[in-house]
Amino acid sequence: MSKKNIREINKIITRLINKNISIKEFRDKIESIFIKHQLTKVDFNIEKLSKKIKMERTAMYRKLYNLKIKKPK
C-alpha cells in the first residue's frame, strides 16, 4: 500500500470519527469503501472478490445488498 493510499484512508477515518455516527455506521462506511475498491480490482466479479477477501460468496452477496452496493451500469 502506497503512502498516498494510507493518507487517503487516514483522511476518511478522521472525517468519519469527527461525525456523530454509531459504530455500526462507521463500520458500514469503512466496509463499503473497502469492498467498492476491491470490486474495481476484480471487475465486479463477486466470486473472485469473495475468494480474494476470504468471505463466503453468499455472505458477500448479503453484504453487498445490506450496504446497497450495486454493479455500475
Secondary structure, 3 states (H helix, E strand, C coil): CCHHHHHHHHHHHHHHHCCCCCHHHHHHHHHHHHHHHHHHHCCCCHHHHHHHCCCCHHHHHHHHHHCCCCCCC
